Amino acid sequence: MRGVRTSIAVVAGLGLVAALLYYQRARARHDGPTFAKEIAPLVHAKCAPCHRPGGAGPFSLLTYDEVVEHSPEIRKVTATRFMPPWRPRAGVATYENDRSLEPAQIELLARWIDRGAPIGDARQLPATPVFKDGWQLGAPDLVLELPEAYDLSGEGTDVYRNFVIPIPVDRERYVDGWELRTGSRAIHHAILNVDRLGLARERDAQDPAPGFGGIDVGDVQSADGLYLVWTPGKTPAERSFERAWRVDPKTDLVLQLHMQPTGKPERVRPTIALYFGDRPPSRPRMSLRIGDMPIDIPAGVANWVGRADWTLPTDVDILSLFPHAHYLARSVKTWARLPDGTTKDLLVIDDWDFAWQDLYTFAEPVRLPKGTTLAMEVVYDNSAANPRNPSRPPRRVRNGEGSKDEMGNVTFQVVPTGPNGVALLREKRYRGQLAASDTARNHYNLANALADLGRPEEAIAEQRRALALEPGLVPARFNLSVLYAARGETDLAIAELEKILATKPDFVDAHVNLALALKQRGRSADALVHLAKAVAIDPKSALAQNNLALASYEAKKLPEAEAGFRAALALDPANWLAHYYLGNVLRDRGTTEDAAKEYRIAIGLRPGAREPRDALAGLGLN
């Protein structure tokens, strides 16, 4: 019979005879719940995802023998709700990743164990769940790892480290699934961000060790509004285009690891699997973080309360939330106060556990109107009676990055549903950050939000303030040049771009934009020089290739123009304008049929465009 092969090892502390009697009683009882009929399906669904070979749990719970061996522990930890690790209070909201046991299921487990853990009719045993070896989402399209391993000391305090990982893609792609393998139990949690400006690389280059330190990643961004976080026991989200995020050849991943020494040296080098889809999400998303209130908890205080709130400037759907605090937190609560004065609880955790933080995804998005206030409260216990207090005796605790310091925040992932929703949320966020800290980065980010809202004068003023505080902030100077160009102030745009290239001569987009501005001033030869430099710096820049080809065409350099447009289309085949201009080049070179082919491709990509239709008609074709 299945599951009755290791009698002595099954029940620790029992002799051989006692163990055999235990199993005889287990087989004899069929008047209550049995493993085969009721318990195995429950354990497989709620416990096995972590408790399996290679899983996050310390032992496996796939077979009858394994479950019986650990049945005393199972009874205890389920009765106290320590396991499965699910902290939210029942009945507050419905989350799609709920691992909790219902009271009836806890009682069922207790009855089965108390009655001798009968196996029941072996013919009713469900198939043992099969978990994929390796990546849970299947074979990845791309596997990345840290460029260099990080050696974590076995002693000391928490370490926050940010690792820059280039993505070897040759074109724009959409990541609709991702998975992390930590390879080390030293990692408490991980957050994955993206950097499209190379700023994280610059910080990495300044630090002699792999990556760069600290919890502040600077101007690195969330992945198109997604909060990509890994915690122990978290399973990867199913692939979905609505969770997709964009990468391109200029994108770096930035993986922040919160590491805790384990008592022995650890070589940390996680790997990341990426899965590529074929379309972008249908709606924009954004991550909002509230909290980070000043914390100063005297030693011995058992009920210190931290609160924060934030009022929405637009309608949103809340998709998920991620609360964060350290060891002293006893309870966490977040709720929404609607414009009509009513409140709606979003998450309540009565027994916070630093070791089991999670991302809570709502089964259905929570719709909240403009004017709703998101609020949070964390109650901290800095007394000796708190069994999780890491300081003995208790000490004064303030804000800080270490686990013995404290934090308190909640990160919401939202989909704005009102007009200009993302820009309005960003404007409010950066105005709040500016009120707290007058930095160049905050002015720069506010300027970008204002530009997206169609308020160029305010945006220009903010970029100027950013540069007054930090003249070397290249992204601010570049965006200021774009604002000048859009306003028709070409000479001002040229001046800013020339300042950039004086200190950053390999900035491809600055060469391209300077060429366009010089062309407007009738300096076509100078424009060609800068476009040629852009292509030489980055031959994979479709923007540079396309503009160089166009400039060559206008200069009647047809062979160079043809080669340039073909190079641009190899990088971006869906560029209808490049197909149209390539058609013009081929027409002018006398290859009519090839020209017509390019015009037809352009029409297929952009049916409403008149230029390729007129050109095709000009050839006497349709």
C-alpha positions as CSV (number, residue, x, y, z in Angstrom):
1,M,0.0,0.0,0.0
2,R,1.3,3.5,-0.9
3,G,2.9,5.5,1.8
4,V,3.7,2.7,4.4
5,R,7.3,2.0,3.8
6,T,9.3,3.8,6.5
7,S,7.7,2.8,9.7
8,I,10.4,3.8,12.2
9,A,11.1,7.2,10.7
10,V,7.5,8.3,10.4
11,V,6.8,9.1,14.0
12,A,9.8,10.5,15.8
13,G,10.3,9.1,19.3
14,L,8.2,5.9,18.8
15,G,9.7,2.5,18.8
16,L,9.1,0.0,16.0
17,V,6.1,-1.7,17.7
18,A,4.4,1.5,18.6
19,A,4.8,2.8,15.1
20,L,3.3,-0.3,13.6
21,L,0.3,-0.1,16.0
22,Y,-0.1,3.5,15.0
23,Y,-0.4,2.5,11.3
24,Q,-2.7,-0.4,12.1
25,R,-5.1,2.1,13.9
26,A,-4.7,4.5,11.0
27,R,-5.8,1.8,8.5
28,A,-8.6,0.6,10.7
29,R,-10.4,3.9,11.1
30,H,-12.7,4.8,8.1
31,D,-15.5,6.7,9.9
32,G,-13.8,10.1,9.7
33,P,-11.7,12.1,7.3
34,T,-9.0,10.1,5.5
35,F,-5.8,11.2,3.8
36,A,-6.9,9.7,0.5
37,K,-10.3,11.4,0.3
38,E,-10.1,14.7,2.2
39,I,-6.6,15.5,3.5
40,A,-4.4,14.9,0.4
41,P,-6.3,17.3,-1.9
42,L,-6.1,20.0,0.9
43,V,-2.4,19.5,1.6
44,H,-1.6,19.4,-2.1
45,A,-3.4,22.7,-2.8
46,K,-2.4,24.7,0.3
47,C,1.0,23.3,1.4
48,A,2.7,21.5,-1.5
49,P,3.5,24.7,-3.5
50,C,6.2,25.5,-0.9
51,H,6.6,22.1,0.8
52,R,8.1,20.1,-2.1
53,P,11.5,19.1,-3.3
54,G,13.2,22.4,-4.4
55,G,10.5,24.5,-2.8
56,A,10.7,27.3,-0.2
57,G,9.6,25.0,2.6
58,P,12.1,23.1,4.8
59,F,10.6,19.7,4.1
60,S,8.3,18.1,1.6
61,L,4.5,17.3,2.1
62,L,3.7,15.5,-1.1
63,T,3.2,11.9,0.2
64,Y,1.3,10.3,3.0
65,D,4.5,9.3,4.9
66,E,5.7,12.9,4.7
67,V,2.5,14.4,6.0
68,V,2.2,11.9,8.9
69,E,5.8,12.5,9.9
70,H,5.1,16.1,10.3
71,S,1.5,15.8,11.5
72,P,2.2,17.1,15.1
73,E,3.7,20.2,13.6
74,I,0.9,20.6,11.1
75,R,-1.7,20.5,13.8
76,K,0.1,23.1,15.9
77,V,1.0,25.6,13.1
78,T,-2.4,25.4,11.4
79,A,-4.3,25.9,14.7
80,T,-2.3,29.0,15.5
81,R,-2.6,30.1,11.8
82,F,1.2,30.4,11.6
83,M,0.9,28.2,8.5
84,P,0.1,28.5,5.7
85,P,1.8,31.9,5.8
86,W,-1.1,34.2,5.1
87,R,-1.4,37.2,7.4
88,P,-4.5,39.2,6.2
89,R,-7.7,39.2,8.3
90,A,-10.4,37.0,6.7
91,G,-13.4,38.8,5.2
92,V,-11.8,42.2,4.5
93,A,-11.2,41.6,0.8
94,T,-10.7,38.8,-1.7
95,Y,-7.2,38.3,-3.0
96,E,-6.3,36.0,-5.9
97,N,-3.2,34.6,-4.2
98,D,-5.0,33.7,-0.9
99,R,-3.2,30.7,0.7
100,S,-5.2,30.7,4.0
101,L,-7.1,27.8,5.4
102,E,-10.7,28.2,6.4
103,P,-11.7,27.4,10.0
104,A,-13.5,24.2,8.8
105,Q,-10.3,23.1,7.0
106,I,-8.2,23.6,10.1
107,E,-10.7,21.6,12.1
108,L,-10.7,18.9,9.5
109,L,-6.9,18.5,9.7
110,A,-7.1,18.4,13.5
111,R,-9.8,15.7,13.5
112,W,-7.8,13.6,11.0
113,I,-4.6,13.8,13.1
114,D,-6.4,13.2,16.4
115,R,-8.0,10.0,14.9
116,G,-4.7,8.5,14.1
117,A,-4.2,10.0,10.6
118,P,-5.9,7.2,8.6
119,I,-4.9,6.8,5.0
120,G,-8.3,5.5,3.9
121,D,-8.9,3.8,0.6
122,A,-5.8,3.9,-1.5
123,R,-7.9,3.8,-4.6
124,Q,-9.1,7.3,-3.7
125,L,-5.7,8.8,-3.5
126,P,-5.3,11.8,-5.9
127,A,-2.3,11.9,-8.1
128,T,0.7,13.4,-6.5
129,P,1.1,17.0,-7.8
130,V,3.8,17.4,-10.4
131,F,5.8,20.6,-10.2
132,K,7.9,21.6,-13.1
133,D,11.5,21.1,-12.6
134,G,13.2,24.4,-13.0
135,W,11.3,27.5,-14.1
136,Q,7.6,27.4,-13.1
137,L,6.4,29.4,-16.1
138,G,8.1,27.0,-18.5
139,A,11.1,27.4,-20.8
140,P,12.2,31.1,-20.6
141,D,12.9,33.2,-23.7
142,L,15.8,34.8,-21.9
143,V,17.7,34.0,-18.7
144,L,19.8,36.7,-17.1
145,E,22.1,36.6,-14.1
146,L,24.1,39.2,-12.2
147,P,27.1,40.2,-14.2
148,E,29.2,39.3,-11.1
149,A,28.5,37.4,-7.9
150,Y,28.2,39.3,-4.7
151,D,30.0,37.9,-1.6
152,L,27.9,38.5,1.5
153,S,29.6,38.2,4.9
154,G,28.2,35.7,7.3
155,E,28.2,38.3,10.0
156,G,27.0,41.9,10.4
157,T,23.8,43.7,9.6
158,D,21.3,43.9,6.7
159,V,22.7,44.7,3.3
160,Y,20.7,46.5,0.6
161,R,22.4,46.2,-2.8
162,N,21.3,47.2,-6.3
163,F,22.6,45.2,-9.3
164,V,22.5,46.5,-12.9
165,I,21.8,43.8,-15.5
166,P,21.9,44.6,-19.2
167,I,19.2,43.0,-21.4
168,P,20.6,41.6,-24.6
169,V,17.6,42.3,-26.9
170,D,17.9,43.8,-30.4
171,R,14.5,45.5,-30.5
172,E,11.6,46.5,-28.4
173,R,10.0,43.6,-26.6
174,Y,7.2,43.1,-24.0
175,V,7.8,41.0,-21.0
176,D,4.6,39.3,-20.0
177,G,6.1,37.0,-17.3
178,W,9.1,36.9,-15.1
179,E,10.6,34.6,-12.5
180,L,13.4,34.9,-10.0
181,R,15.7,32.2,-8.6
182,T,17.6,33.6,-5.6
183,G,20.0,30.7,-5.1
184,S,20.5,31.8,-1.5
185,R,18.5,31.9,1.7
186,A,20.2,35.2,2.6
187,I,17.8,37.1,0.4
188,H,14.9,38.5,2.4
189,H,13.1,40.2,-0.6
190,A,13.9,41.5,-4.0
191,I,12.5,44.3,-6.1
192,L,13.0,44.5,-9.9
193,N,13.1,47.9,-11.6
194,V,14.2,49.2,-15.0
195,D,16.5,52.0,-16.1
196,R,16.3,53.5,-19.6
197,L,18.8,56.3,-19.1
198,G,21.9,54.6,-17.9
199,L,21.9,56.3,-14.5
200,A,22.2,53.1,-12.5
201,R,25.2,52.1,-14.6
202,E,26.9,55.3,-13.6
203,R,26.3,54.6,-9.9
204,D,27.5,51.0,-10.4
205,A,30.7,52.2,-12.0
206,Q,31.5,54.5,-9.0
207,D,31.3,51.5,-6.6
208,P,34.2,49.0,-6.6
209,A,32.0,46.1,-5.5
210,P,29.4,44.6,-7.7
211,G,26.3,46.8,-7.8
212,F,25.8,49.9,-5.6
213,G,24.5,50.1,-2.0
214,G,21.5,51.6,-0.4
215,I,17.7,51.5,-0.5
216,D,17.5,54.6,-2.6
217,V,17.8,53.6,-6.3
218,G,17.6,57.2,-7.5
219,D,15.7,57.8,-10.7
220,V,15.3,54.2,-11.6
221,Q,11.7,53.4,-12.5
222,S,9.2,50.7,-11.9
223,A,8.6,48.5,-14.9
224,D,5.9,50.5,-16.7
225,G,4.0,51.0,-13.4
226,L,4.3,47.4,-12.2
227,Y,5.7,46.7,-8.7
228,L,7.8,43.6,-9.4
229,V,8.6,42.1,-6.0
230,W,9.8,38.7,-4.9
231,T,9.4,37.4,-1.3
232,P,10.0,33.8,0.0
233,G,7.3,31.4,-1.0
234,K,5.9,33.7,-3.6
235,T,4.9,32.0,-6.8
236,P,5.4,33.8,-10.1
237,A,2.2,35.4,-11.6
238,E,0.8,33.7,-14.6
239,R,1.8,35.2,-17.9
240,S,-0.6,38.0,-19.1
241,F,-0.3,40.8,-21.6
242,E,-2.0,43.0,-19.1
243,R,1.0,42.6,-16.8
244,A,3.5,43.1,-19.7
245,W,6.3,45.7,-19.5
246,R,8.5,47.1,-22.2
247,V,12.2,46.6,-22.7
248,D,14.5,47.7,-25.5
249,P,18.3,47.6,-26.3
250,K,18.8,50.7,-24.0
251,T,17.0,49.1,-21.0
252,D,18.9,47.8,-17.9
253,L,17.2,45.8,-15.2
254,V,18.1,47.0,-11.7
255,L,17.6,44.2,-9.1
256,Q,17.5,45.4,-5.5
257,L,18.2,42.7,-2.9
258,H,17.6,43.0,0.8
259,M,20.1,40.5,2.2
260,Q,20.5,39.2,5.8
261,P,23.7,37.4,6.9
262,T,23.0,33.7,7.6
263,G,26.0,33.0,9.9
264,K,28.2,31.8,7.0
265,P,29.5,33.5,3.9
266,E,27.1,33.5,1.0
267,R,27.9,33.9,-2.7
268,V,24.8,35.6,-4.0
269,R,24.0,35.5,-7.8
270,P,20.3,35.2,-8.6
271,T,19.0,34.4,-12.0
272,I,16.0,36.0,-13.7
273,A,13.8,34.4,-16.4
274,L,12.0,36.6,-18.9
275,Y,9.1,35.6,-21.1
276,F,8.2,37.7,-24.1
277,G,4.7,38.4,-25.4
278,D,3.5,40.0,-28.6
279,R,1.5,43.0,-27.4
280,P,1.5,45.8,-24.8
281,P,-1.0,46.1,-22.0
282,S,-4.3,47.8,-22.9
283,R,-4.1,50.3,-20.0
284,P,-1.4,52.3,-18.3
285,R,-0.4,51.5,-14.7
286,M,1.5,53.2,-12.0
287,S,2.9,52.4,-8.6
288,L,2.0,54.6,-5.6
289,R,3.7,54.5,-2.3
290,I,2.2,56.1,0.8
291,G,3.7,56.2,4.3
292,D,7.4,56.6,5.1
293,M,6.3,58.7,8.0
294,P,8.9,59.9,10.6
295,I,9.4,57.1,13.2
296,D,10.9,57.5,16.6
297,I,9.8,54.8,19.1
298,P,11.1,55.0,22.6
299,A,12.4,51.8,24.3
300,G,9.6,50.0,26.1
301,V,6.6,51.6,24.3
302,A,4.2,48.9,23.3
303,N,1.6,50.8,21.2
304,W,3.3,53.4,19.0
305,V,1.1,54.3,16.0
306,G,2.3,55.6,12.6
307,R,-0.3,56.9,10.1
308,A,-0.2,58.4,6.6
309,D,-2.7,59.2,3.9
310,W,-2.7,60.4,0.2
311,T,-5.7,61.8,-1.8
312,L,-6.2,60.6,-5.3
313,P,-6.3,63.3,-8.0
314,T,-8.0,61.0,-10.5
315,D,-10.1,57.9,-10.7
316,V,-8.2,54.6,-10.3
317,D,-8.5,50.8,-10.2
318,I,-6.3,49.3,-7.5
319,L,-4.8,46.0,-8.6
320,S,-2.6,45.1,-5.7
321,L,-0.8,46.4,-2.6
322,F,2.4,45.6,-0.8
323,P,2.8,46.6,2.8
324,H,6.3,46.9,4.3
325,A,7.5,47.2,7.9
326,H,10.1,45.5,10.1
327,Y,10.2,43.5,13.3
328,L,8.5,45.9,15.7
329,A,5.3,46.2,13.6
330,R,2.4,44.4,15.3
331,S,-0.4,45.3,13.0
332,V,-0.9,46.9,9.6
333,K,-4.1,48.4,8.2
334,T,-4.9,50.2,5.0
335,W,-8.2,51.6,3.8
336,A,-9.9,54.0,1.4
337,R,-11.9,57.0,2.6
338,L,-14.3,57.8,-0.2
339,P,-15.5,61.4,-1.1
340,D,-18.9,60.7,0.5
341,G,-17.2,59.9,3.8
342,T,-17.6,56.2,3.8
343,T,-14.6,53.9,4.3
344,K,-13.6,50.7,2.7
345,D,-10.9,48.4,4.2
346,L,-8.4,47.1,1.7
347,L,-6.1,45.1,4.0
348,V,-5.9,44.3,7.7
349,I,-3.1,42.3,9.2
350,D,-3.5,41.8,13.0
351,D,-0.3,39.8,13.5
352,W,2.4,41.3,11.3
353,D,5.4,39.0,10.6
354,F,8.5,40.5,9.0
355,A,9.4,37.1,7.7
356,W,6.2,36.7,5.6
357,Q,5.7,39.8,3.6
358,D,3.6,39.5,0.4
359,L,2.1,41.3,-2.5
360,Y,-1.7,41.1,-2.2
361,T,-3.5,41.1,-5.6
362,F,-7.2,41.7,-5.5
363,A,-9.4,39.1,-7.2
364,E,-11.2,42.0,-8.9
365,P,-9.7,45.5,-9.2
366,V,-11.0,47.9,-6.6
367,R,-12.5,51.0,-8.3
368,L,-12.0,54.3,-6.4
369,P,-13.1,57.8,-7.5
370,K,-11.1,61.0,-7.7
371,G,-10.9,62.5,-4.2
372,T,-10.6,59.2,-2.4
373,T,-8.0,59.2,0.4
374,L,-5.8,56.1,0.7
375,A,-4.8,55.7,4.4
376,M,-2.5,53.4,6.3
377,E,-1.8,52.7,9.9
378,V,1.0,50.6,11.5
379,V,1.1,49.8,15.2
380,Y,4.6,49.1,16.6
381,D,5.5,47.3,19.8
382,N,9.0,48.2,21.1
383,S,8.5,46.4,24.4
384,A,10.3,43.4,25.8
385,A,6.9,41.5,25.6
386,N,7.2,41.6,21.8
387,P,8.7,38.2,20.9
388,R,9.9,39.5,17.6
389,N,11.7,42.5,19.1
390,P,15.4,42.0,17.9
391,S,16.8,44.2,20.7
392,R,17.2,42.8,24.2
393,P,16.7,45.0,26.1
394,P,14.6,47.2,23.8
395,R,16.3,50.3,22.4
396,R,15.1,53.5,20.8
397,V,14.2,52.8,17.2
398,R,13.9,55.3,14.3
399,N,13.6,55.2,10.5
400,G,16.4,53.3,8.8
401,E,17.4,50.6,6.2
402,G,18.5,48.0,8.7
403,S,16.0,45.4,9.9
404,K,16.6,46.6,13.5
405,D,15.5,50.0,12.3
406,E,11.9,50.6,11.2
407,M,9.9,51.5,8.2
408,G,6.2,51.8,7.4
409,N,4.7,52.1,3.9
410,V,2.3,50.5,1.4
411,T,2.9,50.4,-2.3
412,F,-0.3,50.3,-4.4
413,Q,-0.4,49.2,-8.0
414,V,-3.1,51.2,-9.8
415,V,-4.6,51.7,-13.2
416,P,-5.7,55.4,-13.6
417,T,-9.1,55.5,-15.3
418,G,-9.6,59.3,-15.5
419,P,-8.2,61.6,-18.3
420,N,-4.4,62.1,-18.0
421,G,-4.5,59.9,-15.0
422,V,-0.8,58.8,-14.9
423,A,0.4,62.4,-15.4
424,L,-1.9,63.7,-12.6
425,L,-0.7,61.0,-10.2
426,R,2.9,61.8,-11.0
427,E,2.4,65.6,-10.6
428,K,0.9,65.1,-7.2
429,R,3.6,62.6,-6.2
430,Y,6.5,64.9,-7.1
431,R,4.9,68.1,-5.7
432,G,4.7,66.2,-2.4
433,Q,8.3,65.0,-2.7
434,L,9.4,68.6,-3.5
435,A,7.7,69.9,-0.4
436,A,9.8,67.4,1.6
437,S,13.0,67.7,-0.4
438,D,14.0,70.5,-2.9
439,T,16.2,68.3,-5.1
440,A,17.0,68.5,-8.8
441,R,15.6,65.0,-9.4
442,N,12.2,66.0,-8.0
443,H,12.1,69.2,-10.1
444,Y,13.0,67.1,-13.2
445,N,10.3,64.5,-12.6
446,L,7.7,67.2,-11.9
447,A,8.7,68.9,-15.2
448,N,8.1,65.7,-17.1
449,A,4.7,65.2,-15.6
450,L,3.8,68.8,-16.4
451,A,4.9,68.3,-20.0
452,D,2.7,65.3,-20.3
453,L,-0.2,67.4,-19.0
454,G,0.4,69.9,-21.8
455,R,1.8,72.7,-19.6
456,P,5.1,73.5,-21.3
457,E,5.8,76.8,-19.6
458,E,5.6,75.2,-16.2
459,A,7.7,72.3,-17.4
460,I,10.4,74.6,-18.7
461,A,10.5,76.4,-15.4
462,E,10.9,73.2,-13.5
463,Q,13.7,71.9,-15.7
464,R,15.5,75.2,-15.3
465,R,15.2,74.8,-11.5
466,A,16.5,71.3,-11.8
467,L,19.6,72.4,-13.7
468,A,20.2,75.3,-11.4
469,L,20.6,72.8,-8.6
470,E,22.4,70.2,-10.7
471,P,23.9,71.5,-13.9
472,G,25.2,68.1,-14.9
473,L,21.7,66.5,-14.9
474,V,21.8,65.4,-18.5
475,P,18.2,64.1,-18.8
476,A,16.9,67.4,-17.5
477,R,18.9,69.4,-20.1
478,F,17.9,67.0,-22.9
479,N,14.2,67.3,-22.0
480,L,14.5,71.1,-21.7
481,S,15.9,71.1,-25.3
482,V,12.9,69.1,-26.5
483,L,10.6,71.6,-24.8
484,Y,12.4,74.5,-26.5
485,A,12.2,72.8,-29.9
486,A,8.5,72.1,-29.5
487,R,8.0,75.8,-28.8
488,G,9.9,76.8,-31.9
489,E,12.9,78.2,-30.0
490,T,15.4,76.3,-32.1
491,D,18.5,78.3,-31.1
492,L,17.9,77.6,-27.4
493,A,17.4,73.9,-28.2
494,I,20.7,73.9,-30.1
495,A,22.5,75.6,-27.2
496,E,21.3,73.0,-24.7
497,L,22.2,70.0,-27.0
498,E,25.7,71.3,-27.6
499,K,26.2,71.6,-23.8
500,I,25.2,68.0,-23.5
501,L,27.5,66.8,-26.2
502,A,30.4,68.7,-24.7
503,T,30.3,66.5,-21.7
504,K,28.6,63.4,-23.1
505,P,29.7,63.0,-26.7
506,D,28.2,59.5,-27.0
507,F,24.6,60.6,-26.4
508,V,22.9,59.3,-29.5
509,D,19.6,61.0,-29.1
510,A,21.3,64.3,-28.5
511,H,23.2,64.0,-31.8
512,V,19.9,63.1,-33.6
513,N,17.9,66.0,-32.1
514,L,20.8,68.4,-32.7
515,A,20.9,67.3,-36.4
516,L,17.2,68.0,-36.7
517,A,17.6,71.4,-35.2
518,L,20.6,72.3,-37.4
519,K,18.6,71.2,-40.4
520,Q,15.9,73.7,-39.5
521,R,18.5,76.4,-39.5
522,G,19.6,75.4,-43.0
523,R,22.8,73.7,-41.8
524,S,22.2,70.4,-43.6
525,A,25.9,69.5,-43.9
526,D,26.4,69.8,-40.1
527,A,23.2,67.8,-39.6
528,L,24.6,65.0,-41.6
529,V,27.8,65.0,-39.5
530,H,25.9,64.5,-36.3
531,L,23.6,61.8,-37.8
532,A,26.7,59.9,-39.0
533,K,28.2,60.2,-35.5
534,A,24.9,58.8,-34.0
535,V,24.9,55.8,-36.2
536,A,28.6,55.2,-35.6
537,I,28.0,55.3,-31.8
538,D,25.0,53.0,-32.0
539,P,24.3,51.2,-35.3
540,K,21.3,49.5,-33.7
541,S,19.5,52.8,-33.2
542,A,16.6,52.7,-35.6
543,L,16.0,56.5,-35.0
544,A,19.5,57.4,-36.0
545,Q,19.6,55.1,-39.0
546,N,16.2,56.4,-40.3
547,N,17.2,60.1,-39.9
548,L,20.6,59.6,-41.5
549,A,18.9,57.8,-44.4
550,L,16.4,60.7,-44.8
551,A,19.1,63.3,-44.7
552,S,21.1,61.3,-47.3
553,Y,18.0,61.1,-49.5
554,E,17.4,64.8,-49.3
555,A,21.1,65.3,-50.2
556,K,20.5,63.2,-53.4
557,K,22.8,60.5,-52.0
558,L,20.6,57.6,-53.1
559,P,22.8,54.6,-52.5
560,E,23.6,55.8,-48.9
561,A,19.9,56.5,-48.4
562,E,18.8,53.0,-49.6
563,A,21.4,51.4,-47.3
564,G,20.2,53.5,-44.4
565,F,16.5,52.8,-44.8
566,R,17.2,49.1,-45.1
567,A,19.3,49.2,-41.9
568,A,16.5,51.1,-40.1
569,L,13.8,48.6,-41.3
570,A,16.0,45.7,-40.1
571,L,15.7,47.2,-36.7
572,D,12.1,48.4,-36.9
573,P,10.2,46.6,-39.7
574,A,6.9,48.2,-38.7
575,N,8.1,51.8,-39.5
576,W,5.7,52.7,-42.3
577,L,7.5,56.0,-43.0
578,A,10.8,54.2,-43.6
579,H,9.1,51.9,-46.1
580,Y,7.5,54.9,-47.8
581,Y,10.9,56.7,-48.1
582,L,12.7,53.5,-49.2
583,G,10.0,53.3,-51.9
584,N,10.9,56.9,-53.0
585,V,14.6,56.0,-53.2
586,L,13.9,52.9,-55.3
587,R,11.6,54.9,-57.5
588,D,14.2,57.5,-58.1
589,R,16.8,54.7,-58.8
590,G,14.4,53.3,-61.5
591,T,13.3,50.1,-59.7
592,T,9.6,50.7,-60.0
593,E,8.3,47.3,-59.0
594,D,10.5,47.3,-55.8
595,A,9.3,50.8,-55.1
596,A,5.6,49.7,-55.4
597,K,6.3,46.8,-53.0
598,E,7.5,49.2,-50.4
599,Y,4.6,51.6,-50.9
600,R,2.1,48.7,-50.4
601,I,3.9,47.6,-47.2
602,A,3.6,51.2,-45.9
603,I,-0.1,51.3,-46.8
604,G,-0.6,48.0,-45.0
605,L,1.0,49.4,-41.9
606,R,-0.7,52.7,-42.0
607,P,-3.9,52.4,-44.1
608,G,-4.8,56.1,-43.5
609,A,-1.6,57.6,-44.8
610,R,-2.0,59.5,-48.1
611,E,1.7,59.7,-49.0
612,P,2.3,56.1,-50.0
613,R,-1.1,55.9,-51.8
614,D,-0.3,59.0,-53.8
615,A,3.2,57.7,-54.6
616,L,1.8,54.4,-55.7
617,A,-0.8,56.1,-57.9
618,G,2.0,58.2,-59.4
619,L,3.6,55.0,-60.7
620,G,0.3,54.2,-62.4
621,L,-0.3,51.3,-60.0
622,N,-2.8,50.7,-57.1
